[in-house]
Amino acid sequence: MRLPALTLLLPSLYSAVGANRVRHFMPRRKSQTTPRSDETNSSASAAPDGILRVGPAGWSYPDWAGYVYPSRRTKGFHEATYLAEFFDTIEINTSFYHPLRPDHAAQWIDRVAANPRFVFTAKLWQRFTHDIRSTTSASTTADERSVRAGFDVLRAAKRLGAVLLQFPFSFHRATETVAYLSAVLKRFADYPLVVEVRHASWDSRETLELLHANGAAFCNIDQPIIGRSLAPSAQATSPVGYVRLHGRRYDSWFSDDATIPAHERYNYLYTAEELAPWVARVRKVTERARETFVVTNNHFQGKSVVNALQLISILKGSKVKVPEPLRRQYPELEAIADTPPAEPMLFPMGRGSKDVMK
């Protein structure tokens, strides 16, 4: 039986089973057991038909022109519409910098309408994750109302798969921060929440128990391991599973050198060998979550799209649709492309396959 394009239903790594419908919202369930802090355990019940969606973080990057998107765009071209041809999810990152406008949310819903399997994930406004002091003031109610206005449009259309609370490395586990996190989780408890922490102090049984008790997911991340950075994991503490790959730019991850462009933090292309352990971790998460999202955030020059397509191909065990501009920049994608190139590539613009698939 042929699977719907790019919707992955994985009881095992290279096989897939059909499902009657796509679940957009996960009911919150209480387990009779508490989770352990090792990456092979989870409190979320295993789901043999768990849904896995893989996609990039964001879509509005100037450097994607000629890489992910055509250099010359047709009238009415929209990035989200284009990406929805290849992926069943995209993580909205503009909602991190300011609340998502309801009219923008409505427009994006229309833009991805051709893919009925598509759902967004969205980052919570940074005021609630990076500006803790301001969120204790009277203005918080208005801020919350602004955040909900856009998210609720996506949710009403069944296009909101998860809301990500991305906390910075400086957010260490302490009595005060645990209390603050608990309060935020309760405040937005009606959404399918995911918590990303980056400091190793959160690597504890208590953290998993806190998230599980609040029906929130633990975000498993790949990042440069510097000092007390949180190491890779495969946790699932709610019916939603979440994985984010940031790249491994050790030289620029914590750099305060003003001469280094901000995008250099995410200028990284994973090799096949580096992706392999994450394929195994994703399998573990999907065994325990009903719906799992894998988001690639190494976005510079479309590298996140390259790695997302490679992950989908590995997890499906088949070839995938590849954007034409991208396959010209990254010829290694020819190995997983399900159709021949639109035009012969006598002189590929990108680097040879040895750079990625070595």
N, C-alpha and C positions, 0 to 999 in steps of 0.2 A: 504494500500500500504506500503510495507516495505521500510524504508528509507535506503539510502546508509550508510554503516557503519561509524558512528561517525561524519558525516556531519550533523549539526543541523540546521534546518530551522524553527524558532520559532515565530509564531504570538502569542502564549501563552505558559504558563509554561509546560504543560504536553501534548500538541498536536503539531504536525509537519505537514508541507505540503511539497510536493515534489517541486523541481525546475528543470527547463530544463537544466541549466548549472551552473557551479561554476564561480562566478566573481572573478578574481584575482586582478584586478585593478579598483579602484573606480574613476569615473570622478569627478572633482572638480566643485561644484555648489555653486552659491551665493544665499543666502536667502534674502528675502525682509524684514526680521525682525532680530533684534539683540538678542543674547542669554542672558538669565538671569543667575545669579550666583547660583541659587538654583539647587539641583541635579535632580529635576523632569523636567527640561526644556532642550531643545536642539535646535540648529539651523539646524541640519541635518534632512532632510525629513524622515518621518517614512517609513519603508519598510516592507510590510507584509510578504515578503519572505526573510527577512534578514538572512544572513548566520552567524552562530556562530561556532567558532573553539576554542577548549580548549586543552591546552597542557602544558608541563613543560618548564622551562627556562634551556636550556643547556642539554647536554647528556654525557659529558665526566667527570665523577666523579669517582675516585677510590673507594669510599665507596658504589657505586651502585652495585659492584660485589657481587653476592649472595643475593642482595636485589631486584634490578630491573632486572639485567642481570644474566644469568646462571653463576655459579662459574667456570664451564668449558665451554669454548666457542668453537663452531665448526669452522672449517676452513672457512675463508671468512666472519666471523661474523663482522657486523658493527652496532654500537649503533643506528645510525639514521634509518637504515633499520628496525631494531627491533622495535623501537618506532613507526615507521610509520604504524605498524600493529595495534596499539592501538589509535593513535592520528592523527589528520589532520593538526597539526601544532606543531612546536618546535621553541622557540626563540633562535637564535644563539647569544651566549654571548662572544665567542672568538673575534668577530669583535669589541668589546669594548676595548680590550687590544692592538690590532694591526689590521691594515686593512686586510680584508678578501682576501686571495689569489685567483685569478681567477681559478686556477687549482683545488683548494680545493672546490670551489663553484661548479664546473662542476662535481666533484666526488660525492658531496652530492646530486646533482640533480639525478644522476644515482642511488644512494643508495635508494632514496625514490620513484623511478619510478613505483613500484608496486602499489602505492596508488595515483591514478590520482587526488584525491581531496586535496592532501597535498600541503601546501605552508609554507615556512619559514617566520618568522619575524627576524629582525637582529638589534642589537644595533649599533648605530653610534660610531665610534672611540672616545675614551675619550678625545683625544686632542681637539675636538670641543666642549666638554661639561665640562671638568674639568681643562683645561689648557688654559683659555681664552687669556692670554697675548701672548702665543706662536702663537695663530691663527690669530693674527693681523700682523704677520711678513710676509716677502716675501716667506717663505717656505710653506705658506698655499696652494698655487696653486698645488704644488707637493703633499701635503698631501691629498687634495681633489681628485686629480687624482688617488691616491692609493686607497682611499675609494671606488670610483666609479668603479674601475676595477673589484672588486669582486661582488659588488651589481648588476652591469649591467649584469653579467652572469646569476644571479638568475632572474633578471627582464626579460631578453630576453627569458628565458625558462618558463615564467609565474609562477615562484615559489617564488616570493617575495611579501608578503602580506603587510608588513609595515616595516618602519625603525624607530626605537625608539631612541629618544634623551633623555638619562637619565642624568638629572642634579642632583648634590649633594644637601644635606640639606643646605649647606653654600651658595647656589645660591639663594639669597633673591631678591625680587622684588624691583627694584630701576630704576632710569632713565637710568643708564648705562647698567644694565642687560637686561632691556626691549629692548633697542637698539641693544644689542648684539644678543639676541634671534631672533629679527626680521631679522637681517642680515643673521643668520644661516638658518632660515626658507626659506628665499629667495634664498640662495645659493643652497639648496638641494630641491627646490620646485617641481622638476619633479618626486620625489619619494613620496609615500604615507607616510607622516610623522606623528609621534606620539611624544608628548612632556610629559615627566615625570618630575614634580617638586615636591619637598618634604616639602618645607617651606610654612607655612600658609599665608605668605605675598602675595602669588600668588592666593589666594582664593578671586577672585574679578571678577566683570563683565568685567573689562578691559582686564583681561587675556583671558577670553573666546572669547571676541571680536577680540583680536589679533590673536588667533589661527584660529578662523573662517575666518577671512579676508585672512589668508595665506593658507587656505585649510588644516590645520593641526588638528590632533586629540588631545584631552585631555586625558591623562592617569589617570584613576581612580585607586588609590592604597590603599592597606591595609598595614599599618605599625604600629609599636608601637607609640602611641600618647604621645610624651614626649615634654613638652614645647610648642613651636609653630610648631609642626608637622602638616602637612596637614591631615585633617580628611577624612574619606571615602566619596565617592561621586558617582554619576551616570550620568556623563556628556557625551555628544556627540557633538562635534563641527565640525565634518566633516563626510563624508560617511564611514569612518573607526572608529569603536569603539574599545576601549582598556581598559583592566582591568589587574592589576598585584597584586598578593597576596604575600607579603614578609614574612609573619609570624608575631608573636607578642612576640618576645624575648626581653622583656623590660630590662632584666638584662645584655644583651650583645650587644644591638643594637648600642649604642654609646660608648661602653666600649673601653678604650685604654689600658686595662690590657694585657700585652704581654703574660701572661700565659694562656689566654683563646684562644683556637683555632679559626681561622677565620670562620670556618664552623658553629660554635655555633650560629652565628647571624641568621642562617637559619635552625636551628634544632628545628622545631616546626611543630606540626601536628594539623590542625584545627579540631575541633569537629563539629558534625552535626549542633549543635546550632549556632556555629560561622559561618558556611557556609550559613545558611539560609538567613540572611540579604543580603549577596552577590548574592545569587540566584535572589532575588528581584531586586537588582541593575542591574544585568546583563540583566534581562528582560527589564528594562527601556532603557538601552543602545541599545539593539537589536531592540527595537521599533523605534529607531531614526537613526540607522546606517544601512548601507547596508551590511557591513561585520564586525563582532566583534570578537576580539581575547581576550581570557581569559588565562593568563599565571600565573602558580604557580611557585614561586621562592623559596619556603621553601624546598630546595633540599636535605638536609642532609639525608642519608640513604633512599632515595627514597620517602620521605614524600610528595614532590610535585607531584609525580606520583599518590600516593594514593588519595590525595585530588582532583587532576584533574579527575581521574576516577569517584570519587564520584559526582563531579559536573556534569559530562556528564550523569551519571545515573539519577540524579535528573532532569536535564533539558530535557532529552529524555523521562523520565518516564518509563524506561526499564532497563534491565540488560545489562552489557557490558563485553567485552573481557578483561580478567585480566592476566597479566604476572604470570606464575607459581611461580617463585621465590618470587615475591612480596606477593602473597596470603599466602605463608608459613610464611612470616615475619609479615604480618598484617592479621590475620584471620577474622577481621571485613569485609574484602573485599568479603568473601564468600556470604554475603547477596546481593551483586550486581553482582556477577560473572554469566555469561550466560551459563557456562558449569561446570560440576563437576570437581574437581581437578584431575590432571593426575594420582596421586597416593594418596591413603588414608592418611590423616594427623592425625595419632593417637596421636602424640605429637608435636603440632605446635611449631615452633621455636619462633614465635612472641608473642606479648602481647595479652591478651584477648580483646574482642570487647568493653568491658566496658571503655577502655582507650580512645577510639575515639568516639564511637557512644552513649555515655552516654547522 
